[in-house]
Amino acid sequence: MEQRIALKISGMHCQSCVVNIESELKKEKGVVEATVNLATEEARVTIDQSQTSTEKIKEIIKKAGYSAQEETTATHDQHQMAKEQEIKKLKKRFILTLVFGFPVLYLTMGQMAGLPSFNITELQSIVIQFFLTALVIFSAFNIWVSGVRGILRLKPNMDSLIFLGTFTAFVYSVVLGVVLLLGKQINSPIYFESAALVLVFISLGKYLEGITKGKTSQAVKKLIGLTPKETLVIKNGQEIKTLISQVQINDIILVKPGEKIPVDGVVVEGSSFVDEAMITGEPIPKSKTIGDEIIGGTINKNSVLKFKATRVGDKTMLSQIIKMVESAMGSKAPIQALADKV
């Protein structure tokens, strides 16, 4: 029997991370289909339950160097909070690299732009560049760590390429600087500014990418926000405040004017107008009386309604819409799949 699972993945940095995860998953016996989306940081995997399991899939992703959680409303909120914290860290990293990297650019290219130069010797300039570049590398050290891990796992990513380029430029420049300190003349250029500025620009790119990723989940977050957290369930003639996750089929639910309807159901008592614009797009509230179906996430406008729950949890129309949106966000066009391979 096939099962389709949705996972939130943390730790991806570039499209090569996507390819690495997909290739590892497709090696597993029992994986029918695996699609990973970098923008939404999600994996959608179809498995044969007789051959593998969700826990096995999560273990494969963990061994590849990433973390995965099953996607629920709670994990979605946790992931969103973690993403906000990550964006703050990326912003801080970019600011630090820029603060330390800009003076290196000024020292090496200021005269070319006609800017005033400092009254220092070439050797002093190289020493200052060394310390400033070292501070840039320290500020963006996570990029180096990620790059080295990718190389050691034989699964290099974009960070691996950045590490090799900046490390080579930095070490080469240090060697030439030491030669100059020993009093020998060299004609080769120093590349401290290349190492520093590459890390500045990459830090900026990762910060902007983090902001973009955060925005891609806003549509789903708004849809999830249409559902109230609690509702009134009538049991033994009493109104009991109940969490939405605990509502069961055939429960009788009471919705007061101005409240959101929590789940799909059929009206059993009362009549009112219901605003369904957020679901159907219809701008005019619809009249609902006994026997009429109502949709979770819509708003009861003017009278008390009692209805019997017919679809709850991930079976409601709103949940199905959320799944369709997430599936669309996580899917790939054929040309994108080709680009990933390239």
ZADO-76773 format. One record per residue (C-alpha): x, y, z. Coordinates in nm, 3 decimals, m for minus. Example, Ala and Ser with C-alpha at 12.3 -4.5 7.8 and 13.67 -1.06 7.14 Angstrom:
2
+---------+---------+---------+
|       x |       y |       z |
+---------+---------+---------+
|   1.230 |  m0.450 |   0.780 |
|   1.367 |  m0.106 |   0.714 |
+---------+---------+---------+
END
This chain:
342
+---------+---------+---------+
|       x |       y |       z |
+---------+---------+---------+
|   0.000 |   0.000 |   0.000 |
|   0.138 |   0.338 |  m0.102 |
|   0.158 |   0.632 |   0.140 |
|   0.239 |   0.993 |   0.059 |
|   0.428 |   1.177 |   0.333 |
|   0.524 |   1.544 |   0.366 |
|   0.840 |   1.643 |   0.553 |
|   0.988 |   1.978 |   0.653 |
|   1.364 |   1.976 |   0.592 |
|   1.622 |   2.194 |   0.764 |
|   1.982 |   2.254 |   0.659 |
|   1.949 |   2.291 |   0.281 |
|   2.169 |   2.562 |   0.127 |
|   2.144 |   2.527 |  m0.249 |
|   2.001 |   2.325 |  m0.535 |
|   2.275 |   2.065 |  m0.501 |
|   2.135 |   1.988 |  m0.153 |
|   1.802 |   1.913 |  m0.322 |
|   1.968 |   1.679 |  m0.573 |
|   2.166 |   1.505 |  m0.295 |
|   1.855 |   1.436 |  m0.086 |
|   1.648 |   1.321 |  m0.381 |
|   1.921 |   1.086 |  m0.503 |
|   1.964 |   0.931 |  m0.157 |
|   1.588 |   0.880 |  m0.117 |
|   1.549 |   0.725 |  m0.460 |
|   1.816 |   0.466 |  m0.371 |
|   1.592 |   0.335 |  m0.091 |
|   1.386 |   0.031 |  m0.183 |
|   1.020 |   0.115 |  m0.147 |
|   1.045 |   0.483 |  m0.243 |
|   0.809 |   0.530 |  m0.538 |
|   0.864 |   0.903 |  m0.584 |
|   1.064 |   1.174 |  m0.405 |
|   1.049 |   1.548 |  m0.471 |
|   1.235 |   1.810 |  m0.267 |
|   1.167 |   2.183 |  m0.297 |
|   1.435 |   2.429 |  m0.187 |
|   1.205 |   2.734 |  m0.173 |
|   0.952 |   2.574 |   0.063 |
|   1.209 |   2.345 |   0.232 |
|   0.977 |   2.050 |   0.192 |
|   1.005 |   1.692 |   0.075 |
|   0.710 |   1.499 |  m0.062 |
|   0.777 |   1.128 |  m0.072 |
|   0.556 |   0.843 |  m0.190 |
|   0.653 |   0.513 |  m0.030 |
|   0.546 |   0.149 |  m0.038 |
|   0.460 |   0.082 |   0.326 |
|   0.543 |  m0.287 |   0.290 |
|   0.906 |  m0.205 |   0.207 |
|   0.994 |   0.112 |   0.400 |
|   0.856 |   0.358 |   0.654 |
|   0.842 |   0.725 |   0.741 |
|   1.105 |   0.680 |   1.014 |
|   1.340 |   0.515 |   0.764 |
|   1.297 |   0.807 |   0.524 |
|   1.377 |   1.055 |   0.803 |
|   1.686 |   0.851 |   0.893 |
|   1.810 |   0.860 |   0.531 |
|   1.772 |   1.239 |   0.523 |
|   1.954 |   1.268 |   0.856 |
|   2.246 |   1.057 |   0.727 |
|   2.266 |   1.287 |   0.425 |
|   2.336 |   1.576 |   0.667 |
|   1.992 |   1.732 |   0.707 |
|   1.703 |   1.708 |   0.952 |
|   1.342 |   1.622 |   0.872 |
|   1.011 |   1.644 |   1.058 |
|   0.667 |   1.527 |   0.957 |
|   0.461 |   1.822 |   0.847 |
|   0.179 |   1.918 |   1.084 |
|   0.032 |   2.248 |   1.197 |
|   0.261 |   2.241 |   1.502 |
|   0.577 |   2.161 |   1.305 |
|   0.481 |   2.422 |   1.047 |
|   0.469 |   2.686 |   1.322 |
|   0.799 |   2.561 |   1.471 |
|   0.961 |   2.567 |   1.129 |
|   0.834 |   2.920 |   1.071 |
|   0.979 |   3.038 |   1.404 |
|   1.310 |   2.869 |   1.327 |
|   1.312 |   3.034 |   0.984 |
|   1.259 |   3.378 |   1.139 |
|   1.551 |   3.318 |   1.376 |
|   1.767 |   3.199 |   1.086 |
|   1.689 |   3.515 |   0.887 |
|   1.803 |   3.727 |   1.181 |
|   2.130 |   3.532 |   1.199 |
|   2.183 |   3.568 |   0.823 |
|   2.124 |   3.942 |   0.847 |
|   2.373 |   3.973 |   1.133 |
|   2.629 |   3.767 |   0.940 |
|   2.594 |   3.984 |   0.630 |
|   2.635 |   4.306 |   0.829 |
|   2.951 |   4.174 |   0.999 |
|   3.108 |   4.055 |   0.674 |
|   3.025 |   4.388 |   0.509 |
|   3.173 |   4.590 |   0.797 |
|   3.500 |   4.394 |   0.784 |
|   3.504 |   4.341 |   0.408 |
|   3.447 |   4.698 |   0.286 |
|   3.780 |   4.830 |   0.427 |
|   3.961 |   4.551 |   0.239 |
|   3.797 |   4.668 |  m0.083 |
|   3.893 |   5.029 |  m0.003 |
|   4.257 |   4.938 |   0.062 |
|   4.295 |   4.740 |  m0.261 |
|   4.081 |   4.938 |  m0.505 |
|   4.032 |   5.279 |  m0.347 |
|   4.306 |   5.441 |  m0.555 |
|   4.162 |   5.297 |  m0.877 |
|   3.837 |   5.478 |  m0.801 |
|   4.020 |   5.803 |  m0.722 |
|   3.951 |   5.785 |  m0.349 |
|   4.199 |   5.922 |  m0.093 |
|   4.463 |   5.666 |   0.008 |
|   4.609 |   5.597 |   0.352 |
|   4.970 |   5.685 |   0.425 |
|   5.082 |   5.326 |   0.485 |
|   5.332 |   5.093 |   0.320 |
|   5.235 |   4.800 |   0.102 |
|   5.341 |   4.558 |   0.372 |
|   5.127 |   4.735 |   0.634 |
|   4.834 |   4.726 |   0.393 |
|   4.875 |   4.351 |   0.346 |
|   4.887 |   4.290 |   0.723 |
|   4.567 |   4.494 |   0.773 |
|   4.399 |   4.308 |   0.486 |
|   4.496 |   3.978 |   0.646 |
|   4.332 |   4.059 |   0.980 |
|   4.018 |   4.207 |   0.819 |
|   3.979 |   3.908 |   0.586 |
|   4.027 |   3.672 |   0.879 |
|   3.743 |   3.852 |   1.058 |
|   3.522 |   3.817 |   0.748 |
|   3.596 |   3.443 |   0.737 |
|   3.523 |   3.412 |   1.109 |
|   3.190 |   3.593 |   1.063 |
|   3.090 |   3.359 |   0.777 |
|   3.258 |   3.049 |   0.916 |
|   2.937 |   2.846 |   0.890 |
|   2.974 |   2.858 |   0.512 |
|   3.320 |   2.701 |   0.539 |
|   3.193 |   2.437 |   0.783 |
|   2.905 |   2.345 |   0.551 |
|   3.142 |   2.332 |   0.254 |
|   3.391 |   2.103 |   0.428 |
|   3.112 |   1.869 |   0.545 |
|   2.988 |   1.841 |   0.188 |
|   3.335 |   1.747 |   0.066 |
|   3.392 |   1.492 |   0.345 |
|   3.057 |   1.327 |   0.264 |
|   3.153 |   1.322 |  m0.105 |
|   2.836 |   1.525 |  m0.166 |
|   2.976 |   1.871 |  m0.242 |
|   2.734 |   2.162 |  m0.255 |
|   2.756 |   2.532 |  m0.338 |
|   2.920 |   2.599 |   0.000 |
|   3.193 |   2.349 |  m0.094 |
|   3.271 |   2.553 |  m0.404 |
|   3.277 |   2.875 |  m0.202 |
|   3.506 |   2.715 |   0.057 |
|   3.755 |   2.594 |  m0.204 |
|   3.767 |   2.932 |  m0.376 |
|   3.797 |   3.152 |  m0.068 |
|   4.027 |   2.914 |   0.120 |
|   4.263 |   2.894 |  m0.177 |
|   4.267 |   3.273 |  m0.222 |
|   4.324 |   3.332 |   0.151 |
|   4.601 |   3.074 |   0.195 |
|   4.776 |   3.183 |  m0.127 |
|   4.768 |   3.545 |  m0.008 |
|   4.900 |   3.448 |   0.337 |
|   5.191 |   3.263 |   0.178 |
|   5.280 |   3.565 |  m0.040 |
|   5.245 |   3.793 |   0.264 |
|   5.491 |   3.580 |   0.460 |
|   5.735 |   3.591 |   0.166 |
|   5.713 |   3.972 |   0.167 |
|   5.769 |   3.981 |   0.544 |
|   6.089 |   3.784 |   0.487 |
|   6.212 |   4.068 |   0.266 |
|   6.179 |   3.898 |  m0.070 |
|   6.028 |   4.072 |  m0.372 |
|   5.735 |   3.917 |  m0.557 |
|   5.533 |   4.029 |  m0.855 |
|   5.221 |   3.821 |  m0.789 |
|   4.905 |   4.000 |  m0.669 |
|   4.748 |   3.946 |  m0.326 |
|   4.390 |   3.811 |  m0.323 |
|   4.265 |   3.892 |   0.025 |
|   3.993 |   4.115 |  m0.122 |
|   3.867 |   3.828 |  m0.342 |
|   3.822 |   3.594 |  m0.045 |
|   3.658 |   3.867 |   0.163 |
|   3.420 |   4.003 |  m0.101 |
|   3.307 |   3.660 |  m0.220 |
|   3.197 |   3.585 |   0.138 |
|   3.029 |   3.927 |   0.165 |
|   2.827 |   3.871 |  m0.153 |
|   2.742 |   3.512 |  m0.063 |
|   2.626 |   3.627 |   0.283 |
|   2.405 |   3.887 |   0.116 |
|   2.268 |   3.624 |  m0.124 |
|   2.188 |   3.383 |   0.158 |
|   2.016 |   3.660 |   0.355 |
|   1.798 |   3.756 |   0.056 |
|   1.728 |   3.389 |  m0.012 |
|   1.620 |   3.342 |   0.350 |
|   1.373 |   3.630 |   0.318 |
|   1.234 |   3.484 |  m0.005 |
|   1.191 |   3.139 |   0.150 |
|   1.006 |   3.294 |   0.443 |
|   0.760 |   3.462 |   0.209 |
|   0.682 |   3.142 |   0.016 |
|   0.511 |   2.994 |   0.322 |
|   0.294 |   3.298 |   0.391 |
|   0.010 |   3.173 |   0.166 |
|  m0.013 |   2.845 |   0.357 |
|   0.020 |   3.024 |   0.691 |
|  m0.275 |   3.250 |   0.604 |
|  m0.486 |   2.950 |   0.505 |
|  m0.401 |   2.770 |   0.830 |
|  m0.497 |   3.090 |   1.016 |
|  m0.854 |   3.061 |   0.884 |
|  m0.921 |   2.776 |   1.127 |
|  m0.990 |   2.867 |   1.493 |
|  m0.794 |   2.689 |   1.765 |
|  m1.098 |   2.606 |   1.980 |
|  m1.473 |   2.564 |   1.943 |
|  m1.785 |   2.496 |   2.152 |
|  m1.903 |   2.133 |   2.140 |
|  m2.242 |   2.046 |   2.292 |
|  m2.223 |   1.732 |   2.505 |
|  m2.497 |   1.619 |   2.744 |
|  m2.666 |   1.957 |   2.698 |
|  m2.356 |   2.152 |   2.803 |
|  m2.131 |   2.378 |   2.596 |
|  m1.773 |   2.252 |   2.630 |
|  m1.478 |   2.445 |   2.489 |
|  m1.280 |   2.192 |   2.286 |
|  m0.960 |   2.203 |   2.080 |
|  m1.017 |   2.165 |   1.707 |
|  m0.787 |   1.861 |   1.701 |
|  m1.024 |   1.685 |   1.945 |
|  m1.345 |   1.745 |   1.748 |
|  m1.493 |   1.421 |   1.614 |
|  m1.738 |   1.337 |   1.338 |
|  m2.106 |   1.374 |   1.446 |
|  m2.017 |   1.615 |   1.729 |
|  m2.274 |   1.895 |   1.762 |
|  m2.098 |   2.232 |   1.745 |
|  m2.229 |   2.575 |   1.836 |
|  m2.105 |   2.880 |   1.647 |
|  m2.198 |   3.232 |   1.761 |
|  m2.226 |   3.539 |   1.535 |
|  m1.887 |   3.666 |   1.420 |
|  m1.708 |   3.338 |   1.492 |
|  m1.531 |   3.117 |   1.240 |
|  m1.683 |   2.780 |   1.160 |
|  m1.422 |   2.524 |   1.277 |
|  m1.494 |   2.218 |   1.058 |
|  m1.722 |   2.108 |   0.775 |
|  m2.072 |   2.008 |   0.873 |
|  m2.451 |   2.021 |   0.826 |
|  m2.676 |   2.272 |   1.004 |
|  m2.912 |   2.102 |   1.254 |
|  m3.054 |   2.408 |   1.430 |
|  m3.087 |   2.780 |   1.354 |
|  m3.039 |   2.991 |   1.042 |
|  m2.783 |   3.254 |   0.957 |
|  m2.579 |   3.413 |   0.680 |
|  m2.229 |   3.273 |   0.631 |
|  m1.943 |   3.460 |   0.465 |
|  m1.769 |   3.207 |   0.237 |
|  m1.555 |   3.460 |   0.046 |
|  m1.224 |   3.324 |   0.178 |
|  m1.309 |   2.976 |   0.043 |
|  m1.532 |   3.023 |  m0.261 |
|  m1.461 |   3.387 |  m0.350 |
|  m1.834 |   3.468 |  m0.333 |
|  m1.856 |   3.825 |  m0.191 |
|  m2.219 |   3.801 |  m0.073 |
|  m2.288 |   3.597 |   0.245 |
|  m2.502 |   3.289 |   0.182 |
|  m2.811 |   3.198 |   0.382 |
|  m2.775 |   2.872 |   0.575 |
|  m3.066 |   2.684 |   0.728 |
|  m3.132 |   2.333 |   0.862 |
|  m2.990 |   2.072 |   0.626 |
|  m2.745 |   2.308 |   0.450 |
|  m2.374 |   2.224 |   0.436 |
|  m2.123 |   2.469 |   0.583 |
|  m1.748 |   2.487 |   0.531 |
|  m1.477 |   2.512 |   0.796 |
|  m1.290 |   2.846 |   0.792 |
|  m1.594 |   3.051 |   0.685 |
|  m1.753 |   3.313 |   0.914 |
|  m2.097 |   3.301 |   1.075 |
|  m2.240 |   3.650 |   1.035 |
|  m2.558 |   3.723 |   1.232 |
|  m2.723 |   3.433 |   1.421 |
|  m2.635 |   3.132 |   1.634 |
|  m2.589 |   2.807 |   1.440 |
|  m2.572 |   2.451 |   1.558 |
|  m2.431 |   2.196 |   1.316 |
|  m2.317 |   1.836 |   1.305 |
|  m1.952 |   1.780 |   1.210 |
|  m1.919 |   1.571 |   0.895 |
|  m1.548 |   1.621 |   0.809 |
|  m1.274 |   1.693 |   1.062 |
|  m0.894 |   1.713 |   1.073 |
|  m0.724 |   1.675 |   0.736 |
|  m1.052 |   1.572 |   0.570 |
|  m1.209 |   1.920 |   0.574 |
|  m1.229 |   2.125 |   0.256 |
|  m0.988 |   2.385 |   0.396 |
|  m0.732 |   2.115 |   0.482 |
|  m0.762 |   1.975 |   0.130 |
|  m0.707 |   2.324 |  m0.016 |
|  m0.397 |   2.367 |   0.204 |
|  m0.266 |   2.030 |   0.083 |
|  m0.322 |   2.129 |  m0.279 |
|  m0.140 |   2.461 |  m0.230 |
|   0.152 |   2.290 |  m0.055 |
|   0.164 |   2.022 |  m0.324 |
|   0.173 |   2.289 |  m0.595 |
|   0.450 |   2.477 |  m0.410 |
|   0.649 |   2.157 |  m0.368 |
|   0.610 |   2.028 |  m0.724 |
|   0.853 |   2.088 |  m1.007 |
|   0.798 |   2.175 |  m1.368 |
|   0.977 |   1.939 |  m1.612 |
|   1.220 |   2.216 |  m1.710 |
|   1.312 |   2.267 |  m1.342 |
|   1.382 |   1.895 |  m1.300 |
|   1.611 |   1.916 |  m1.604 |
|   1.786 |   2.223 |  m1.458 |
|   1.846 |   2.035 |  m1.131 |
|   2.019 |   1.753 |  m1.320 |
|   2.235 |   2.000 |  m1.512 |
+---------+---------+---------+
END
